[in-house]
């Protein structure tokens, strides 16, 4: 039944019960499956039901190419540092009366600084007591000359500690130092490049 409003003849009105359709009569012209069939693969992947991924430390570090490359470069750098620390020599090494000695040197403003690291072999007997250290420059022309004619003498004391470190300076600068250590009945000589 149609009614025409008296004020405006162009507008038609219908009773509400005629325009409402029952839920059984609704027709869907576009189903979800039909819509997803036309969608791009990225959208279809969002609608796929996949189980949630378990969290893992290694998988989170290497799940993309940039992350995997960064992780690999960090591992390679760590391995290089370990190799350089343990395989490359740190200084001149020798043994004096059961004590393993390692000597390194550094030059700075007309002086040379020596570092002597001692490690005692606790399985064997080792020397404890005074050790005389004499340092000479390898080159003959050294300025300034010391009172002993370009040499320096020091005394250090080895104790019963398993490892010790001694540091001292000598009053001349040289690219290469000759170091003689004498303690007890033994002696050792070193040729140490100064960095």
DAVENLIN-V85194 format. One record per backbone hydrogen bond with DSSP energy under -0.5 kcal/mol. CO is the residue of the C=O (numbers start at 1). NH is the residue of the N-H. E is the energy in kcal/mol with one decimal. If there is no record, write none. Layout:
<<CO NH E> <CO NH E>>
This chain:
<<3 5 -0.5> <3 13 -1.4> <8 11 -0.9> <10 12 -0.5> <11 5 -1.1> <13 3 -1.2> <15 18 -1.3> <15 19 -0.9> <16 20 -1.5> <22 25 -1.5> <23 26 -0.9> <26 28 -0.5> <27 29 -0.7> <31 35 -2.2> <32 36 -2.7> <33 37 -1.8> <34 38 -1.0> <40 44 -1.9> <41 45 -2.3> <42 46 -1.2> <43 47 -1.2> <44 48 -1.0> <48 50 -0.9> <56 60 -2.0> <57 61 -1.4> <58 62 -1.3> <59 63 -0.5> <64 68 -2.4> <65 69 -2.5> <66 70 -2.3> <67 71 -2.5> <68 72 -2.4> <69 73 -2.3> <70 74 -2.0> <71 75 -2.1> <72 76 -2.4> <73 77 -2.2> <74 78 -2.2> <75 79 -2.2> <76 80 -2.2> <77 81 -2.3> <78 82 -2.3> <79 83 -2.4> <80 84 -2.7> <81 85 -2.2> <82 86 -2.3> <83 87 -2.6> <83 88 -0.7> <84 88 -0.6> <92 103 -2.7> <94 101 -3.4> <96 99 -1.5> <97 127 -2.2> <98 100 -0.5> <98 121 -1.7> <99 96 -2.9> <99 101 -0.5> <100 119 -2.4> <101 94 -2.2> <102 117 -2.8> <103 92 -2.0> <104 115 -2.6> <105 195 -2.0> <106 113 -3.3> <108 111 -1.4> <111 108 -2.7> <112 170 -2.8> <113 106 -2.1> <114 168 -1.8> <115 104 -2.1> <115 117 -0.5> <116 118 -0.5> <116 166 -2.9> <117 102 -2.0> <118 164 -2.3> <119 100 -3.0> <120 122 -1.0> <121 124 -1.0> <129 158 -3.2> <131 156 -2.4> <132 182 -2.3> <133 154 -2.9> <134 180 -2.8> <135 152 -2.2> <136 178 -3.3> <140 142 -1.2> <146 149 -1.6> <150 137 -0.8> <152 135 -2.9> <154 133 -3.4> <156 131 -3.3> <156 158 -0.5> <157 159 -0.5> <158 129 -1.6> <162 120 -3.7> <164 118 -3.0> <166 116 -3.1> <168 114 -3.2> <170 112 -1.9> <170 172 -0.6> <175 194 -3.1> <176 138 -2.3> <177 179 -0.5> <177 192 -3.2> <178 136 -2.9> <179 190 -2.9> <180 134 -2.6> <181 188 -2.6> <182 132 -2.8> <183 186 -1.6> <186 183 -2.0> <188 181 -3.1> <190 179 -2.5> <190 192 -0.5> <191 193 -0.5> <192 177 -3.2> <193 105 -0.7>>
